[in-house]
Amino acid sequence: MNEPLEPNRHPCFDEAAKGAFGRAHLPVAPLCNIKCNYCDRRYDCVNESRPGVSSAVLQPHQAQAYMERALQAEPRLSVAGIAGPGDPLANAEATLETILRIKRARPELLLCLATNGLALPAHAATLIKAGLSHLTLTVNAVDPAIGQNIYAWVRDGKVVYRGLAGAELLLARQEEGLALLKDSGVKVKINTIVIPGVNDGHVERVARWAAARGAHLMNLMPLFPNQGTAFGHIPEPPRPLMERLRAVCEIHLPQMRHCTRCRADAVGLLGQDQSPRLAGCLSQCAKLAPPADAARPFVAVASREGVLVNLHLGQAERFQIWGPTADGFELLDTRQAPPAGGGEARWRQVAELLADCRAVLCSGVGQTPRTVLAESGLAAVEMQGFILEGLKRLYAGEDLSALRLRRSGGGCAGGGKGRGGGDGLGCM
C-alpha cells in the first residue's frame, strides 16, 4: 500500500479536514470526450446534488470573480476545483486559464481537477507547472473487455473509437497520465463507479492497478441510475455491497468513505453544499464581461491581410494592434513578431511585445505559447473570421467559440446528467 496522505486542507482527500475546509467547483468545462453508458446529458436540475449538474457554465474571468464572491460567503474554502460539467481536459484552454487566474489571485488555494484521463498525457506537464495540487481520475475498468461495456465511445481529436478499441485507448492514456504525475507532488485520487453486474467484481483489480501506479486514495461511488440510459435499469448497489468492496480495496489503497457525490458547481463544506444559496451569484457571474484593464486596453491580431483572423500564432510574422473607438474599433499599430524558433523564450518576447494587449486573436495556438502568454496575463483566443466580429464579441465579454474551427466534443465522462454534459467524477 502507498504511504498515507499527509494531513491537508483538501476535504475530499482528508476526512479530518471536511469540517474545517471547503471546496468550490468552478464549472468552466462543458464539453466531454467520452460517452458513458450511465450518463444522461439532457437536463439540469437545481435541486439535484450529483456529478455533472451545474446551474451555469462560466468563462475563466467569470470563474475568478465567482471564486472571490464564494470566498466572501464562505471563508473556509481552501480548494478551487474544476469537475465539469464535462471533462476539464476536453476544455483544456478554459481549464488552464482558470487555474492560472486563481493561482495568481489566490496562491493560498489548493488547485484540483477531475478527469477521465483521455487527454491527461497531453496536459500533465502543463498542469504540474501551473501548480495543480490534487487530481481525481475516474477509472472504471482496467480490463478493456469490461471497459467496452461501460463506454459507448471515446473521441480522440476527430476520431471516434467504439467498443474494445475505445476502452483500450482510454486505459492506455490513463496509465500514461499516471506515469507522468508520479513523483510530481500532485496527489491522485481514483474514482470508480460501481456498476452491479458490470464491474463490481473487478474493482479490487482497479485498486491494485492504481496503487501500483502511485495513486494515493480511492473513492468507490455507487452507480446513480439514470432512466433512459443504457444502464438505467441497473439498481444502485446497496450499502452493504459498497462497504464489502471498500474493505477489499482498502488492502491496496486508502478508501474515501465521506464522498457526497457533489455537483459540478458544488461550493462549501462537504455535506453542507451552498450551491443553491449561491446559484444567483453564479448566474450573475456568468454574465460578467471581462474587467476593463487600463494597462491592457488593446487586442493583438494574427492576420494575413488585415480583414480576417486567419493565421496560426506561430505563423504570424507581425501583429496588428487594435483598440476601441467611440463607434467601433480601429487599427492602431503593427508590430514585428520575434523571429521563429527559440521555444519558450520567443513566447516570453511576444508577451513583452504585447504587454498592453488583453488578448491575441489567432486561428490556432499551441499549448506552450498559450501557457507562457497566460502566465503574463495575455489570453490567446482562437477564432476564424472577420476581425471586427471577434473584437466586438471579445470586448463585450461574449463567447467566441462559435467562431472557432469545429473541434471534438460531446459525450460525457461519467454518471450524471446536466447541461453541457455530466462527468460522474464525484467529489474533488
C-alpha positions as CSV (number, residue, x, y, z in Angstrom):
1,M,0.0,0.0,0.0
2,N,1.2,3.5,-0.8
3,E,2.2,5.9,2.1
4,P,-0.9,7.6,3.6
5,L,-1.6,11.1,2.7
6,E,-0.3,13.8,5.0
7,P,-3.0,15.9,6.7
8,N,-4.0,18.6,4.3
9,R,-6.7,21.3,3.6
10,H,-8.4,19.3,0.9
11,P,-11.6,17.9,2.5
12,C,-12.1,15.2,-0.2
13,F,-8.6,13.8,0.3
14,D,-8.5,14.0,4.1
15,E,-11.7,13.3,6.0
16,A,-10.3,15.1,9.0
17,A,-10.4,18.3,7.0
18,K,-14.1,18.1,5.9
19,G,-15.5,20.0,8.9
20,A,-12.9,22.8,8.7
21,F,-12.2,23.3,5.0
22,G,-14.4,23.5,1.9
23,R,-14.1,23.5,-1.9
24,A,-15.6,25.4,-4.7
25,H,-16.1,23.7,-8.1
26,L,-15.8,26.2,-10.9
27,P,-17.9,25.0,-13.9
28,V,-15.8,26.1,-16.9
29,A,-15.8,22.8,-18.8
30,P,-19.0,22.0,-20.7
31,L,-17.5,19.6,-23.3
32,C,-16.6,16.0,-22.9
33,N,-14.6,13.4,-25.0
34,I,-16.2,10.1,-23.9
35,K,-19.7,8.7,-23.6
36,C,-20.5,6.6,-20.6
37,N,-23.5,4.2,-20.6
38,Y,-24.7,5.6,-17.3
39,C,-24.8,9.2,-18.4
40,D,-27.8,11.3,-19.4
41,R,-26.9,14.9,-20.5
42,R,-30.5,16.1,-21.4
43,Y,-31.2,18.4,-18.5
44,D,-30.1,20.2,-15.4
45,C,-31.9,20.4,-12.1
46,V,-31.0,23.0,-9.4
47,N,-32.4,20.6,-6.7
48,E,-30.2,17.7,-7.6
49,S,-26.8,17.1,-6.0
50,R,-24.7,14.8,-8.2
51,P,-21.9,15.0,-10.7
52,G,-22.5,16.8,-14.0
53,V,-25.2,19.2,-12.7
54,S,-24.4,22.9,-12.8
55,S,-26.6,26.0,-12.8
56,A,-24.4,27.8,-15.3
57,V,-21.2,27.4,-17.3
58,L,-18.5,30.1,-16.7
59,Q,-15.7,31.6,-18.7
60,P,-12.3,31.8,-16.9
61,H,-12.7,35.5,-15.9
62,Q,-16.2,34.8,-14.6
63,A,-14.9,31.8,-12.6
64,Q,-12.3,34.1,-11.0
65,A,-15.0,36.6,-10.0
66,Y,-17.2,33.8,-8.7
67,M,-14.4,32.4,-6.6
68,E,-13.9,35.7,-4.9
69,R,-17.6,36.0,-4.1
70,A,-17.7,32.4,-2.9
71,L,-14.8,33.1,-0.5
72,Q,-16.7,36.1,0.9
73,A,-19.7,33.9,1.5
74,E,-17.7,31.0,2.9
75,P,-14.2,32.0,4.1
76,R,-13.4,28.3,4.9
77,L,-12.9,27.4,1.2
78,S,-9.5,26.0,0.7
79,V,-9.8,24.4,-2.7
80,A,-10.6,25.7,-6.2
81,G,-11.6,22.7,-8.3
82,I,-12.8,22.0,-11.8
83,A,-15.0,19.0,-12.2
84,G,-17.2,19.7,-15.2
85,P,-19.9,19.7,-16.1
86,G,-18.0,17.9,-18.9
87,D,-14.3,16.9,-18.7
88,P,-11.8,19.7,-17.8
89,L,-9.2,18.4,-20.2
90,A,-11.7,18.3,-23.1
91,N,-11.8,22.0,-22.3
92,A,-8.1,22.4,-21.7
93,E,-7.9,26.1,-22.7
94,A,-10.6,27.3,-20.3
95,T,-9.3,25.0,-17.6
96,L,-5.7,26.1,-17.8
97,E,-6.6,29.8,-17.9
98,T,-8.9,29.4,-14.9
99,I,-6.2,27.6,-12.9
100,L,-3.6,30.3,-13.8
101,R,-6.0,33.1,-12.9
102,I,-6.8,31.5,-9.5
103,K,-3.1,30.8,-8.8
104,R,-2.2,34.5,-9.4
105,A,-5.1,35.9,-7.4
106,R,-5.2,33.3,-4.6
107,P,-1.9,31.5,-4.3
108,E,-3.0,30.1,-0.9
109,L,-5.8,27.9,-2.5
110,L,-5.2,24.3,-3.5
111,L,-5.9,23.6,-7.2
112,C,-7.7,20.5,-8.2
113,L,-9.4,18.9,-11.2
114,A,-11.3,15.7,-12.0
115,T,-10.8,14.0,-15.4
116,N,-11.4,10.7,-17.2
117,G,-7.8,10.9,-18.2
118,L,-8.1,10.6,-22.0
119,A,-6.3,13.9,-22.5
120,L,-4.2,13.8,-19.4
121,P,-0.9,12.9,-21.1
122,A,-1.1,15.9,-23.4
123,H,-1.6,18.3,-20.5
124,A,0.1,16.7,-17.4
125,A,3.3,18.7,-17.6
126,T,1.5,22.0,-18.1
127,L,-0.8,21.3,-15.1
128,I,2.1,20.5,-12.9
129,K,3.9,23.7,-13.9
130,A,0.7,25.7,-13.3
131,G,0.6,24.5,-9.7
132,L,-2.1,21.7,-9.7
133,S,-2.0,20.1,-6.3
134,H,-4.7,17.4,-6.5
135,L,-6.3,15.3,-9.3
136,T,-9.1,12.9,-9.4
137,L,-9.0,10.3,-12.2
138,T,-12.1,8.2,-13.0
139,V,-11.1,4.6,-13.7
140,N,-14.0,2.2,-14.1
141,A,-12.1,-0.7,-15.5
142,V,-8.5,-1.8,-16.2
143,D,-9.6,-4.7,-18.5
144,P,-10.7,-3.3,-21.9
145,A,-13.1,-6.3,-22.2
146,I,-15.0,-4.8,-19.2
147,G,-14.4,-1.2,-20.2
148,Q,-16.0,-1.7,-23.6
149,N,-19.3,-2.4,-21.8
150,I,-19.1,0.9,-19.9
151,Y,-18.1,3.4,-22.6
152,A,-20.3,3.8,-25.7
153,W,-17.5,5.7,-27.5
154,V,-14.2,7.5,-26.9
155,R,-13.3,10.6,-29.1
156,D,-9.6,11.5,-29.6
157,G,-9.4,14.6,-31.7
158,K,-11.7,14.0,-34.7
159,V,-11.5,10.1,-34.4
160,V,-14.2,8.2,-32.6
161,Y,-13.4,4.8,-31.2
162,R,-16.0,2.3,-30.1
163,G,-16.0,-1.0,-28.3
164,L,-12.7,-2.6,-27.4
165,A,-10.6,0.0,-29.3
166,G,-12.1,2.9,-27.3
167,A,-11.6,1.1,-24.0
168,E,-8.0,0.2,-24.8
169,L,-7.2,3.8,-25.8
170,L,-8.7,5.3,-22.7
171,L,-6.9,2.8,-20.4
172,A,-3.6,3.5,-22.2
173,R,-4.0,7.2,-21.7
174,Q,-4.9,6.8,-18.0
175,E,-1.8,4.7,-17.4
176,E,0.4,7.2,-19.3
177,G,-1.1,10.1,-17.4
178,L,-0.4,8.5,-14.0
179,A,3.2,7.8,-15.0
180,L,3.6,11.5,-15.8
181,L,2.1,12.6,-12.5
182,K,4.1,10.1,-10.4
183,D,6.7,11.9,-8.2
184,S,5.3,15.3,-9.3
185,G,3.8,16.1,-5.9
186,V,0.3,16.0,-7.3
187,K,-2.0,13.9,-5.0
188,V,-4.1,11.5,-7.1
189,K,-7.5,10.0,-6.2
190,I,-9.1,7.3,-8.2
191,N,-12.9,7.4,-8.6
192,T,-14.5,4.1,-9.7
193,I,-18.3,3.9,-10.4
194,V,-19.5,0.6,-9.1
195,I,-21.9,-0.9,-11.6
196,P,-23.6,-4.1,-10.4
197,G,-23.2,-7.0,-12.9
198,V,-20.7,-5.0,-15.0
199,N,-17.6,-4.1,-12.9
200,D,-18.5,-4.8,-9.3
201,G,-16.3,-8.0,-9.4
202,H,-13.4,-6.0,-10.9
203,V,-12.9,-3.1,-8.6
204,E,-10.2,-4.8,-6.5
205,R,-8.2,-5.2,-9.6
206,V,-8.7,-1.5,-10.3
207,A,-7.4,-0.7,-6.8
208,R,-4.3,-2.9,-7.2
209,W,-3.6,-1.4,-10.6
210,A,-3.9,2.2,-9.3
211,A,-1.8,1.6,-6.2
212,A,1.0,0.2,-8.4
213,R,1.0,3.4,-10.4
214,G,1.3,5.8,-7.5
215,A,-2.3,6.7,-6.7
216,H,-2.9,7.9,-3.1
217,L,-6.6,7.4,-2.5
218,M,-9.7,5.6,-3.9
219,N,-13.3,6.5,-4.0
220,L,-15.8,3.8,-4.9
221,M,-19.0,5.5,-6.0
222,P,-22.3,3.7,-6.3
223,L,-24.0,3.9,-9.7
224,F,-26.6,6.6,-9.9
225,P,-29.3,5.1,-12.2
226,N,-30.4,7.5,-14.9
227,Q,-33.6,6.4,-16.7
228,G,-33.2,6.4,-20.4
229,T,-29.5,5.4,-20.4
230,A,-28.1,2.0,-21.2
231,F,-27.6,1.4,-17.5
232,G,-30.9,3.0,-16.4
233,H,-32.4,-0.4,-15.5
234,I,-29.5,-1.3,-13.1
235,P,-30.3,-0.6,-9.5
236,E,-27.9,1.4,-7.3
237,P,-25.6,-1.0,-5.4
238,P,-26.7,-1.5,-1.8
239,R,-24.6,-0.1,1.0
240,P,-23.5,-3.5,2.4
241,L,-22.0,-4.4,-1.0
242,M,-20.2,-1.0,-1.2
243,E,-18.7,-1.5,2.2
244,R,-17.6,-5.0,1.4
245,L,-15.9,-3.7,-1.8
246,R,-14.2,-0.9,0.1
247,A,-12.9,-3.3,2.7
248,V,-11.4,-5.4,-0.1
249,C,-9.9,-2.4,-2.0
250,E,-8.5,-1.0,1.2
251,I,-5.9,-3.7,1.2
252,H,-4.3,-1.8,-1.7
253,L,-5.4,1.9,-1.3
254,P,-6.9,4.0,1.4
255,Q,-10.7,4.5,0.8
256,M,-12.7,7.6,0.7
257,R,-15.9,7.0,2.7
258,H,-17.2,10.5,3.0
259,C,-18.0,11.4,-0.6
260,T,-21.2,13.4,-1.1
261,R,-21.4,12.8,-4.9
262,C,-21.4,16.5,-5.4
263,R,-22.3,18.8,-8.3
264,A,-20.1,20.4,-10.9
265,D,-20.8,23.8,-9.2
266,A,-20.7,22.5,-5.6
267,V,-19.4,25.0,-3.0
268,G,-18.9,24.9,0.7
269,L,-18.1,22.2,3.3
270,L,-18.8,18.6,2.3
271,G,-22.3,17.8,3.4
272,Q,-23.2,21.5,3.6
273,D,-23.4,22.4,-0.1
274,Q,-24.1,26.1,-0.6
275,S,-24.6,25.9,-4.4
276,P,-28.4,26.5,-4.1
277,R,-27.7,29.6,-2.0
278,L,-25.1,30.9,-4.4
279,A,-26.9,29.9,-7.6
280,G,-28.0,33.5,-8.1
281,C,-24.4,34.7,-7.7
282,L,-23.2,32.0,-10.1
283,S,-25.7,33.2,-12.7
284,Q,-24.7,36.8,-12.2
285,C,-21.0,36.0,-12.7
286,A,-21.9,34.1,-15.9
287,K,-23.0,37.4,-17.4
288,L,-19.9,39.4,-16.4
289,A,-17.8,41.0,-19.2
290,P,-14.0,40.9,-18.9
291,P,-12.9,43.6,-16.5
292,A,-11.6,46.8,-18.0
293,D,-7.8,46.9,-17.7
294,A,-6.3,50.3,-18.3
295,A,-2.9,48.7,-18.6
296,R,-4.1,46.4,-21.4
297,P,-6.6,48.3,-23.5
298,F,-5.7,46.7,-26.8
299,V,-6.1,43.4,-28.7
300,A,-3.4,41.9,-31.0
301,V,-4.5,40.1,-34.2
302,A,-2.7,37.5,-36.3
303,S,-3.9,38.2,-39.9
304,R,-2.6,37.9,-43.4
305,E,-4.5,40.9,-44.9
306,G,-6.0,42.8,-42.0
307,V,-9.6,41.8,-42.5
308,L,-9.7,38.2,-41.3
309,V,-8.2,36.4,-38.3
310,N,-6.6,33.6,-40.4
311,L,-3.1,32.9,-39.1
312,H,-1.9,30.4,-36.5
313,L,0.0,32.2,-33.8
314,G,3.2,30.5,-34.7
315,Q,2.9,31.7,-38.4
316,A,2.4,35.3,-37.5
317,E,5.4,37.5,-38.6
318,R,3.7,40.6,-37.3
319,F,0.8,41.5,-35.1
320,Q,-1.9,44.1,-35.8
321,I,-2.8,46.1,-32.7
322,W,-6.5,47.1,-32.5
323,G,-8.3,49.3,-30.0
324,P,-11.8,50.5,-29.3
325,T,-13.2,53.9,-30.5
326,A,-16.4,55.7,-29.8
327,D,-18.2,53.9,-32.7
328,G,-16.3,50.7,-33.1
329,F,-12.6,49.7,-33.5
330,E,-9.6,50.9,-35.3
331,L,-6.1,49.6,-36.3
332,L,-3.6,51.4,-34.2
333,D,-0.3,49.8,-34.9
334,T,1.6,46.9,-36.5
335,R,4.4,45.2,-34.6
336,Q,7.0,42.8,-35.9
337,A,7.0,39.4,-34.2
338,P,10.2,37.9,-32.8
339,P,12.0,35.5,-35.2
340,A,10.7,31.9,-35.3
341,G,12.4,29.4,-33.1
342,G,13.7,29.8,-29.6
343,G,11.0,27.9,-27.8
344,E,9.6,29.4,-24.6
345,A,12.0,32.4,-24.9
346,R,10.3,33.5,-28.1
347,W,6.9,33.5,-26.4
348,R,8.1,35.5,-23.5
349,Q,9.3,38.0,-26.0
350,V,5.8,38.0,-27.6
351,A,4.3,38.5,-24.1
352,E,6.5,41.5,-23.6
353,L,5.8,42.9,-27.1
354,L,2.1,42.7,-26.4
355,A,2.2,43.8,-22.8
356,D,-0.5,46.4,-23.4
357,C,-2.9,43.8,-25.0
358,R,-5.5,41.9,-23.2
359,A,-5.7,39.1,-25.8
360,V,-4.3,38.0,-29.2
361,L,-6.7,36.7,-31.8
362,C,-5.4,33.8,-33.9
363,S,-6.7,30.9,-35.9
364,G,-4.7,28.4,-33.7
365,V,-2.2,28.2,-30.9
366,G,0.0,25.5,-29.3
367,Q,-0.1,24.6,-25.6
368,T,3.3,26.1,-24.8
369,P,2.7,29.6,-26.2
370,R,-0.8,29.6,-24.7
371,T,0.7,28.8,-21.2
372,V,3.5,31.3,-21.4
373,L,1.3,34.1,-22.6
374,A,-1.4,33.3,-20.0
375,E,1.2,33.5,-17.3
376,S,1.8,37.1,-18.3
377,G,-1.9,37.9,-18.4
378,L,-2.3,37.7,-22.1
379,A,-5.1,35.4,-23.4
380,A,-4.6,33.6,-26.7
381,V,-8.1,33.4,-28.3
382,E,-8.7,31.0,-31.2
383,M,-11.2,32.0,-33.9
384,Q,-11.6,32.4,-37.6
385,G,-13.5,35.1,-39.5
386,F,-13.8,38.8,-39.5
387,I,-11.5,40.7,-37.1
388,L,-14.2,43.2,-36.3
389,E,-16.7,40.5,-35.3
390,G,-14.1,38.9,-33.0
391,L,-13.3,42.3,-31.4
392,K,-16.9,43.1,-30.9
393,R,-17.5,39.8,-29.1
394,L,-14.3,39.9,-27.1
395,Y,-14.8,43.5,-25.7
396,A,-18.5,42.6,-24.9
397,G,-17.3,39.6,-22.9
398,E,-19.1,37.2,-25.2
399,D,-18.1,33.6,-26.1
400,L,-16.0,33.3,-29.3
401,S,-16.3,29.5,-29.5
402,A,-18.8,29.8,-32.4
403,L,-16.1,31.5,-34.4
404,R,-13.6,28.6,-34.0
405,L,-12.9,25.7,-36.2
406,R,-15.1,22.8,-35.1
407,R,-13.3,20.6,-32.6
408,S,-14.1,17.4,-30.8
409,G,-16.8,17.5,-28.1
410,G,-19.9,15.7,-26.9
411,G,-20.2,12.8,-24.7
412,C,-19.6,12.6,-21.1
413,A,-17.2,11.3,-18.6
414,G,-19.4,9.9,-16.0
415,G,-22.7,9.4,-14.2
416,G,-24.8,12.4,-14.2
417,K,-26.9,14.5,-16.5
418,G,-26.6,18.2,-16.8
419,R,-26.4,20.9,-19.3
420,G,-23.2,20.6,-21.2
421,G,-22.6,17.1,-20.1
422,G,-22.2,15.1,-16.8
423,D,-18.8,13.9,-15.7
424,G,-19.6,11.4,-13.0
425,L,-16.3,12.3,-11.3
426,G,-17.7,12.9,-7.8
427,C,-16.0,14.7,-5.1
428,M,-12.9,16.7,-5.9
